[in-house]
Amino acid sequence: MGRIVILTGAGISAESGLGTFRDADGLWARHRIEDVATPEGFARDPALVHAFYNARRRQAAEARPNAAHAALARLEAESSDAVTLVTQNVDDLHRRAGSHHVLQMHGQLTGALCDICGHRWAAPLEMDEETPCPDCHRAAARPDVVWFGEYPHFMEEIAGLLAEAHLFAAIGTSGQVYPAAAFVEDARAAGAETVEMSLEPTAVSHLFDSCLTGPATETVPRWVASLLD
Ligand code: APR
């Protein structure tokens, strides 16, 4: 039995109606990263940051997994290899599509984190500066997502998985945010075959053995079928 590691980014959820970050109409064209995705921005204006994540939480709750999420769940269920999904996405569409082994390295919209005591709990649909921590009872709730300047989750586990991978795929990610953008190099160093699936070539396409361009709902089911059938 081999090991397959798949990294996903915002592009896999685009056809579920969730915006990407760096496409022309992406989230970072309309919001400043410094304002809504850094600890400093949250300290400056928590109401603005909560409003941003409340809107994203609502959109994610209304979105449905698409054929690309479903295909990856099928791969995990039917492959004789161990399949791990490492996702930069904070939506929960992989789990709702039926994937079990999912590492959300940038956290999750459905989670709340106390900025003071570190307690974690299920986020209500709407949070604001008054939302109390159920553990320490202070009003310091923040979304349980990893902001710029913070350390992603599961890094040690991911390094171990990449070191054992025989196949690594990156799907719907622009390759502009580290450490995820460097996973392809770790996988190559471990001798894995590498494949990229994205709407168009990315800044890191040259690092992959092969690149499949097109919408994820077309490329991913085709790629999964080619592995399984
Ligand atoms: N199918 C496949 N790929 C797509 C699709 C689609 N339907 N639509 C867009 N893409 C591609 C884009 O061409 C781009 O290469 O998905 C990629 C999305 O890139 P980004 O918007 O940069 O998203 P991502 O790589 O996930 O961003 C990484 O940046 O701001 C942070 O924390 C945030 O997790 C995020 C991280």
Residues whose N, C-alpha, C, O or C-beta is under 5 A from the ligand:
A	BS01	APR	G9 A10 G11 A14 E15 T20 F21 R22 D23 Q88 N89 H106 G172 T173 S174 G175 V177 M197 S198 L199 E200 T202 G214 P215 A216
